[in-house]
């Protein structure tokens, strides 16, 4: 069954929502104008479960780039649902004519490095919806997926000023518009500690929870976040690829040639102002996903941690120094350390000014 969108559809990126109930645990196959829809999100919905008592049931949702699926001759999108090879539902949606030509303006790609203040930047941009149209893309429910973002047509993208998400460098490949990147990063020692405690307390990551401490989490490379995540994202490599000198050089080359600006979490207010200056927007700070640090953090020997972590973060440390030098005039960052500081009333980790070698 469909929870139908308005007809005609006038959105470039349109969500379709529905639900099903079945006598056994099987899932439908859905097509749009004859093309298989691959990224469908299934979830439990109370009203569906109540209505379908005794049957296997799920709600579903997916997003379509309407400009890509609709041809001018069609002027419509037909959604077909097949169950075990049989057509069980068909819906026809007329599509409006609000398809704008691609403008001359650049498309801004906001590369959101997790746990680096990126959610605050996104909230600030969303506050400017009347001046700047943003399309957010994440793997969470309610967002266009990264896979779908990569497939968007030029006509669909023409309706947006920027795209935002946990995508990596290279999302622009295949787009007709010129793309410039903006990102925020963080002191790598602070970054990895923040992620470690966030993964334990909020994500409840089983692999991280199984580790005795951050030393085991990093030495076993529990996930890619413990192995130069910024270098990975800025170079565009896949998770299964190792980070080496060539990957680092690619990341630096991308910074030099494609990034308009890179802010730093340790100076978030100035970073927002400078990012806004590039965009012609007055961005106001939001605080999101702020960690509170447990007793385990208080008991850590930071000198020992920095010495241990260096080999796992050396490329990210070099990226951080490059960014500080290129955008902030900070020069040599050999004094990078991790320590608690107070920023806006929330505990964070930062660069300790005037400290000795890490």
Secondary structure as the mmCIF struct_conf table of DSSP 4:
data_model
#
loop_
_struct_conf.conf_type_id
_struct_conf.id
_struct_conf.beg_label_comp_id
_struct_conf.beg_label_asym_id
_struct_conf.beg_label_seq_id
_struct_conf.end_label_comp_id
_struct_conf.end_label_asym_id
_struct_conf.end_label_seq_id
STRN STRN1 UNK A 2 UNK A 3
HELX_LH_PP_P HELX_LH_PP_P1 UNK A 4 UNK A 6
BEND BEND1 UNK A 7 UNK A 8
STRN STRN2 UNK A 9 UNK A 9
BEND BEND2 UNK A 12 UNK A 12
STRN STRN3 UNK A 13 UNK A 22
BEND BEND3 UNK A 23 UNK A 25
STRN STRN4 UNK A 29 UNK A 32
TURN_TY1_P TURN_TY1_P1 UNK A 33 UNK A 34
STRN STRN5 UNK A 35 UNK A 36
STRN STRN6 UNK A 41 UNK A 43
HELX_RH_AL_P HELX_RH_AL_P1 UNK A 46 UNK A 51
TURN_TY1_P TURN_TY1_P2 UNK A 52 UNK A 54
BEND BEND4 UNK A 55 UNK A 55
STRN STRN7 UNK A 56 UNK A 65
HELX_RH_AL_P HELX_RH_AL_P2 UNK A 66 UNK A 69
TURN_TY1_P TURN_TY1_P3 UNK A 72 UNK A 74
STRN STRN8 UNK A 76 UNK A 83
TURN_TY1_P TURN_TY1_P4 UNK A 84 UNK A 85
STRN STRN9 UNK A 86 UNK A 94
STRN STRN10 UNK A 95 UNK A 95
BEND BEND5 UNK A 97 UNK A 97
HELX_LH_PP_P HELX_LH_PP_P2 UNK A 100 UNK A 102
BEND BEND6 UNK A 104 UNK A 105
HELX_LH_PP_P HELX_LH_PP_P3 UNK A 106 UNK A 106
STRN STRN11 UNK A 107 UNK A 111
TURN_TY1_P TURN_TY1_P5 UNK A 114 UNK A 117
HELX_RH_AL_P HELX_RH_AL_P3 UNK A 118 UNK A 126
TURN_TY1_P TURN_TY1_P6 UNK A 127 UNK A 131
STRN STRN12 UNK A 134 UNK A 137
BEND BEND7 UNK A 139 UNK A 140
TURN_TY1_P TURN_TY1_P7 UNK A 141 UNK A 142
BEND BEND8 UNK A 143 UNK A 143
STRN STRN13 UNK A 144 UNK A 144
HELX_RH_AL_P HELX_RH_AL_P4 UNK A 146 UNK A 150
TURN_TY1_P TURN_TY1_P8 UNK A 151 UNK A 151
HELX_RH_AL_P HELX_RH_AL_P5 UNK A 154 UNK A 157
TURN_TY1_P TURN_TY1_P9 UNK A 158 UNK A 159
BEND BEND9 UNK A 161 UNK A 161
STRN STRN14 UNK A 162 UNK A 165
BEND BEND10 UNK A 166 UNK A 166
TURN_TY1_P TURN_TY1_P10 UNK A 169 UNK A 174
BEND BEND11 UNK A 176 UNK A 177
STRN STRN15 UNK A 179 UNK A 185
HELX_RH_AL_P HELX_RH_AL_P6 UNK A 188 UNK A 198
HELX_RH_PI_P HELX_RH_PI_P1 UNK A 199 UNK A 203
HELX_RH_AL_P HELX_RH_AL_P7 UNK A 206 UNK A 209
TURN_TY1_P TURN_TY1_P11 UNK A 210 UNK A 210
BEND BEND12 UNK A 211 UNK A 213
HELX_RH_AL_P HELX_RH_AL_P8 UNK A 214 UNK A 219
TURN_TY1_P TURN_TY1_P12 UNK A 220 UNK A 221
BEND BEND13 UNK A 223 UNK A 223
HELX_RH_3T_P HELX_RH_3T_P1 UNK A 224 UNK A 226
TURN_TY1_P TURN_TY1_P13 UNK A 227 UNK A 228
HELX_RH_AL_P HELX_RH_AL_P9 UNK A 229 UNK A 235
TURN_TY1_P TURN_TY1_P14 UNK A 236 UNK A 236
TURN_TY1_P TURN_TY1_P15 UNK A 239 UNK A 240
BEND BEND14 UNK A 241 UNK A 241
HELX_LH_PP_P HELX_LH_PP_P4 UNK A 242 UNK A 243
HELX_RH_AL_P HELX_RH_AL_P10 UNK A 245 UNK A 258
STRN STRN16 UNK A 259 UNK A 264
HELX_RH_3T_P HELX_RH_3T_P2 UNK A 265 UNK A 267
HELX_RH_AL_P HELX_RH_AL_P11 UNK A 268 UNK A 279
TURN_TY1_P TURN_TY1_P16 UNK A 280 UNK A 280
BEND BEND15 UNK A 289 UNK A 289
HELX_RH_AL_P HELX_RH_AL_P12 UNK A 295 UNK A 298
TURN_TY1_P TURN_TY1_P17 UNK A 299 UNK A 299
HELX_RH_AL_P HELX_RH_AL_P13 UNK A 302 UNK A 328
TURN_TY1_P TURN_TY1_P18 UNK A 334 UNK A 335
STRN STRN17 UNK A 339 UNK A 343
TURN_TY1_P TURN_TY1_P19 UNK A 344 UNK A 345
STRN STRN18 UNK A 346 UNK A 350
TURN_TY1_P TURN_TY1_P20 UNK A 353 UNK A 354
#
